[in-house]
Amino acid sequence: MWEIFEEIDVGSIVLIKVPSEKLIETNINLLKYYISEKKHGVVYVTVNKPFSTLIGNIKKEKIDLNKIFVIDAVTPRKFINVERAENTVFISSPKELTNISITTTSTIKKFTMAKVLIFDSVSTLLFHNSFEATKDFIKFISRKMKELKITFEMICIKDMTDEKMISQLSAFVDKIIEI
């Protein structure tokens, strides 16, 4: 099950192209691989699924919640239950690219067990932002993760993203994986 992820070198920037019907399964498999198998800490940025859904899926799979830090740019502030929000930062919108990048970088530095950044998903980010803004954001985060020697896994939903856009984003990655 892990063979596809074992090919990823530490500190690599990876674009994972996933069909929409395999998105949840792929995200869970990534978390299982890095947290349960490799014993790494993960910073997970979601602009796709709200915190409550993500945590529900993680608990169902019995993945160690202490090894994940979530940056949620989906959940409206009025729906946040602070008691459940340990190891989580909420950003009010996927449109706040500067806030997402600052929060991601500072979280990686503070959450010292973090070895991996998972971003779900570039496709959703493109829905909320221009291609140029998204491309600049991805370029910045990729460069930062390289500096910090953090593996950066970007999820891209195949049936929601134009191949020309994927091609341009591929300039910032070391590897593309198709699921």
N, C-alpha and C positions, 0 to 999 in steps of 0.2 A: 504493500500500500504506500510506503514512504519513498519508493525508488525515485520517483520524479523529483522529490524535494531533496534527496541526498546528493543530487548533482549540483546543488547550489552552494557556491563557496561562501564562506563567512565574509561579510562586508559587501556582498554583491547587491546590485540593483536589478530587480527582476520584475518583468511585466507578465502577469498571468492572465491569459485570455480564457474566459470561462463562459459557457453557454448559460443563460439565465436559469435554466432548470437545475443546474449543478452548482449554483452560487453558494447556497447555505452549506451543502456537503463539502465543497472545497474549502470554505472558510473554517469549518470545524476541523477538517483534516489538517489544515495548516496549524491551527492552534494545538491540536493533539500532538502533531509532530514536534513542534518547537517546545511546547510546555511539558507534555508528558514523556515524550521520547528523548529529546535533547536536553531537557531540564533548563531551558532558557526562559528568561523573562521576556514578555512581549508587550509592546505598546501598540494598541489597536485603535486606529482612527476610523470612525464610522460616519459617513455622510449618507449612508444607505439604510441601515436598520437602526431603530431606536435602542437605547441602552437596555431597556427592559426585555426586549426580544432577544438581543444578543446574549445577555446574561442568562436568560431562560434556556437558550440553546446550550450555553457553556455548562450550566449546572446539570442539565439533562445528560450530558456526555461525561460528567464527573471530572472535568478539567479543573485543575487547581486555580481558584480565583485569586490567590495571593501572588500569582506569577503573571498576572495580566493587569495592565493599566489601560483604561478606555478613555479616549477623547471622543465625545459624542457631539456632533454638530447637526443632530437631527431633532432630538427631544426638545420641545418647547419648555422653557423654564417653569411654567406653571404646572407642569406634570412631573417635576423632579421630586422624588422622595429622598431627602437627604440621608436618611438612615440606610438606604440601599445603595447609596452612591459612593461607597468607599473605593479608593483607587480609580476615581473617575473625575474628569473635568468636562463641564458642559459649555459648549460654544453655541450661540443662539442661531447660527445659520451656516449652511455650506458656502454661502457667498462671502464669508469672512475669512478669506484666504490668508491675509496677514496674521490674524489672530490664530488661525489653525497652525500656521508655520511656526510662530513664536511659541505657542503652547506645546507643539510637538517637540521642538528642539529642547525647550527647557525641561519637559517631562523626561525625555531620553536621558538627559544629564542627571536628573534627580533620582529617577527610578533605576538605580545602579545595576540591578540584575538584568536590565533590558539588553538584549542582544539582537532583537528583531523588531522592525516596524512593519505592521500590516496596514495597508490603506484600502478600505472598502467604500466606495469604488471610484476609480477615475471616471467611469461612465456617468455616475451620478453627479460628480463634480462638474463635468461638462454640461450637464443639463442645467445647472444653476449659474454657471460662469461662462464667459467667452472662451474660445479655444486658446487665444493668446494668453489670457490671464491664467488659465489652467496649465498651459505649457510652461510659463514662467514659474509657477508654483512648483510643478514637478521638477523642473530643472534645479530650483533652489533647494528643495528637500533632498533630492538625489545627491547634490554636492555636499550638503551638510551631513548626510548619513555616511557618505564616503569618508569624510574627515573624521567622523566619530567611529568608523569601522563597524557600523550597524548594518545588518542585512535588511534591505528595504524591499518588501513584496507589495506590488501594486496590483490590485484586482481590476480587471477590465471586462465588462460584460460584452461578449462578442456581438450579440444581436442588438445592442444599444449604441454601439460605437462605430463610426465611420472608419473604414480601413485606412484612409488617407491620414486621419488623425492619429491612429495607432502607429502608423509608419513614422510620422514626425516625432511622436513621443518615444519611439524606440531608439532615437538618437541618444537618450539619456540612460539607457539600460545596458547591463552586461549580458542579459539573457532574456529570451521570451519563451514562455512555456504555454503550450496549448493543452487545455483539458478537454 
